[in-house]
Amino acid sequence: MRFQLEGSECSPIPPNVVCAIPYTVAIVVNGEAYVHESFYLASAEPNAGWFFADGNGASRPGAMEFLFPGYSGALKLPAKVAPRKAVSQPTGTPR
């Protein structure tokens, strides 16, 4: 798993700061390499540290408002990308 912090988007959603952190996973199934791209939601509350959640369902209507009652749409969530076959088989080292 490789975090792409340079592509992360953060926004204050009082009383939290919430970030969408993209990630890429490469897996091999039956000898075929696949790539899956998604994101985590990272939330920091004052004096409480960071909490992480899978962001796959965050784009469903009402999901962000349920998780973060102060959500106003300011945080831009990454577009949903379908898993795809990898061009080459992963070697275990980040590209």
KAFENCOR-V566411 format. One record per helix or strand of 3 or more residues. SS is the DSSP state (@ for helix, = for strand). FROM is the first residue (numbers start at 1). TO is the last residue. If there is no record, write none. Layout:
# KAFENCOR-V566411
ss:SS from:FROM to:TO
ss:SS from:FROM to:TO
This chain:
# KAFENCOR-V566411
ss:@ from:5 to:7
ss:= from:9 to:13
ss:= from:16 to:29
ss:= from:32 to:45
ss:= from:49 to:54
ss:@ from:63 to:67
